[in-house]
Amino acid sequence: MPKQTSEFGKNWYAIHTYSGYEDAVMRNLKQRIESMGMDDKIFNVLVPIEKKIKIKNGKRRVIEEKIYPGYVLVEMIVTDDSWYVVRNTPRVTGFVGAGTTPTPLSQEEIDDLLKRMGQEEPKFKIEVAVGDPVKINDGPFKDFDGKVAEVDQERGKIKVLVNVFGRDTPVELDSLQIKKL
């Protein structure tokens, strides 16, 4: 009697892995699919990543960050054989779901994820408006408080009025260098 049934058909499933080994699991799984001839049941293996902007040493860098650390997504038809191949891949701790039955991800979740991954350039999320009080958390004016004077959404820059020697001085900062109070 088969434990796994393919009543769901072809779907995306999340598998839990040791954190930090997502790429290794993806490579191992792809090799296993090929060597065991499972490409008719397991179609796609994916580690969801997105591009983010970070500031390091005053410089803006685009880095790739895992959206779900510790998880790998697999598009497959679940049968006993395909379940066994995925489940027994080194560093895989199991499928996400109740008991031994994997729960498929919804198509909306997958579409949102693929859209997030497909963004070429990370967008600036500036969540302050003109007049908002802010604290500067990086650069030469670190720990100064100020008020937002201008917001440049395109460049991700903000002009902040900082009180220096009793005068409001405009300082242009990166959106990542401030924190809303």
N, C-alpha and C positions, 0 to 999 in steps of 0.2 A: 504493500500500500504506500504510494508516494506521500511524503510529508508536505511537500510544496506543490501547489497547483498553480497553473499559469492562467487562472481566471481573469487576472487583471490585464493580461497581454503585455505589450511592450511599454515599460514605464521607467521613470527615473527613481532611484533609491539612494538613500544616504547610508554610507558605511562608516563606522567609527574606527579610527586608527589611533596608534600612538601619536601624540602630538609631536610635530617636527618631522614625522616620517611620511607625510602625505604624498610628496613627490616620489619617494622610493616605492610606496605602495602602488601608486599609479603605474610606474614603470614595471614592477613585478607583475601586477595584474594584467597589463597589456601583453607581457611575455607569456604568462600562463594561458591567456585566451588563445594566443597564436599557437603555442605548443600543444594545447589540448584540443584544438579545433573547435572552440566555443564561439567563434565569431558569428554563428547563426543565432545565438541566444544572448550574447553580451556584445552590445554595439558600440558603446562609448564610455570612456572613463575620464573624469574631469576633476581637477582641483580648482574650486572657484577662487579667483584672485581679482583684486581691483587696484587701480592706480590711485595713490593718495599723495598729497603734497605735504612735506615735512620741512621744517627749517632746522638746519644744523650749521653751527658756526656762522650764523647770519646769512647763510645761502639757502635758497629754495631748491629742494630736491624732490623729484617724483620717484616714489618708491612703490613697489608692488607688495600688497598686503593680502594675506589669506582672509577671505570673507568669513569662513567657518573653520578656524584652526581645529585640527583633529578629525576632520571629515573629508571624505572623497565621495563624489557622486558617480553613480554607475547607471547607464541606460541599458536595461536588460529585460528578458522574459524570464521570470523566476520559475525554474524547474529544480528538481533535486540535484541534477548535475551542475547547473549554472550556480545554484546556491552554494554547493560544495566548493566549486572552484574559487568563488569570491571569498567565502568564509574561511577557507584554509590558506589564503594568501598570507605570507609572513607579515606580521605587525597589524593585521586586521583583527579588531576585537569583536566585531559583530555588526549586524545590520541594525538600523534604527527602526524600531517597531516593537509590538508586544510579543513576548515569548520568542519563538523561532520564526514567526511569520513576519517578513519585512513589510513595512507600510510604504506604499508609493507616495512620492511627492506630487503635489497638484501641479497642473500645467501652468497655472498662474505663477506659482513659486519659481518654477524653472524659467519662465519668460522674464520675470523680474530680475532673476540672477544673471541670465545671459545678457540682458540689457545693461546691468551694472558692470559686467565684465567687458562689454563691448565698447565702453566709453574710451575714446582715444585719449583725450586730455581730461584730467580731473577738473571738475568745475569748482569754482570758488563758492563757498557757502559763507556769505557774510551776514551774520545775524545781528548786526547793530544798525542803528539809524542815526541820522544827524541829531545831535543833542543828547545822545545816550552817554551816561558816565561810564568810563572804562578804566581798567588798570593795565599798564604796560608790563608784559611779563618777559620781555626779551630785548636785548640791544642796550645802547647807552643810556636810555631813559627808563631802564628796568625799575619796577616798583613805584613809578610815578603814576599819579591819577590824572585823568584828563577828560575832556569832553569831545565827542566826535563832531568834526566840523564839515567833513566831506567824505563820501563813500564812492569809490571807483570800482564798480562790480566787475568790469571787463578785466582790469589788471590785478584785482584782488588787493588793492591798496586803500588805506584809510588815512585821512588827515585828522590828527588829534591836536586839540589846543591844550598845551601843558603849561602850568604856571611855573615860570622860571624867573626868579628874582622879582616877584610881584607882578609879572606881566604874562599874558597868555601868548605863548609861542607856538606857531603851527609846526607840527612834526609829522612827516609822512612815514607811515609804518605799513608793514605787511599785515594782512588780516589775521595771520597766525600769531602776531606778536602782541595781541591785546586780548583781554578777557573782559566781558561785560560785567559790570558791578550789579 
